[in-house]
């Protein structure tokens, strides 16, 4: 169950990063509000998952999901470049997340 909660925390990480971009430097109220709620949810869910998962594993997976997800969201919805180097970098992060998951005792 902790892994499902951690993945949800990572998804909220993507949401808040995306809406931070959409907030235009916190000048638009609705994107800013969504960002704040998603940020709080992300950290709260991370905290719950850390009750049973190791700190290093939970934090690395959480930030990795957020980083790769924000990259994908930027490419898919904001027209950001998906250069070969950026795709390889994202793939390396995913590989690290998978290795961390399978090396964890939980």
SVG drawing of the C-alpha trace seen along z (x, -y; Angstrom):
<svg xmlns="http://www.w3.org/2000/svg" viewBox="-9 -38 31 45">
<polyline fill="none" stroke="black" stroke-width="0.4" points="0.0,0.0 2.9,-2.4 4.1,-2.1 0.6,-3.1 0.6,-6.1 4.1,-7.0 3.1,-6.9 0.1,-9.1 2.5,-11.5 4.7,-11.5 1.6,-12.2 0.7,-15.2 4.3,-16.3 3.7,-16.5 0.5,-18.4 2.0,-21.1 5.0,-21.5 2.8,-21.9 0.5,-24.4 3.4,-26.3 4.4,-26.9 0.8,-27.8 0.5,-30.3 2.8,-32.8 4.9,-33.5 1.9,-33.2 0.0,-36.0 -2.9,-33.8 -5.0,-32.8 -6.6,-29.5 -3.4,-27.8 -1.7,-29.0 -4.4,-27.5 -4.2,-24.2 -0.5,-24.2 -0.6,-24.8 -3.2,-22.1 -1.3,-19.6 1.9,-20.5 0.4,-19.9 -1.2,-16.6 2.1,-15.5 4.1,-16.1 1.3,-14.6 1.2,-11.4 5.0,-11.2 4.9,-11.5 2.4,-8.6 4.5,-6.4 7.6,-7.1 6.0,-5.4 7.0,-2.1 9.4,-2.8 13.0,-3.8 13.7,-7.5 16.2,-7.3 13.9,-5.0 10.8,-7.0 12.4,-10.4 14.2,-9.2 11.1,-7.6 9.0,-10.7 11.4,-13.1 12.0,-10.9 8.3,-10.5 8.0,-14.3 11.0,-15.0 10.2,-12.6 6.4,-13.4 7.1,-17.2 9.3,-16.6 6.6,-14.5 3.9,-17.1 6.1,-19.9 6.6,-18.0 3.0,-16.9 1.2,-20.1 3.6,-23.0 5.5,-22.3 8.8,-21.8 11.6,-20.0 12.0,-16.3 15.6,-16.2 17.4,-12.8 19.6,-13.9 16.6,-14.9 14.8,-11.7 17.9,-9.6 18.2,-11.6 14.6,-10.9 15.1,-7.2 18.1,-7.1 16.0,-8.6 13.3,-5.9 16.0,-3.2 17.2,-4.5 13.6,-4.5 13.1,-0.9 16.5,0.2 15.6,-1.6 12.2,0.2 13.7,3.6 16.5,3.1 14.2,2.0 13.2,4.6 9.7,3.2"/>
</svg>
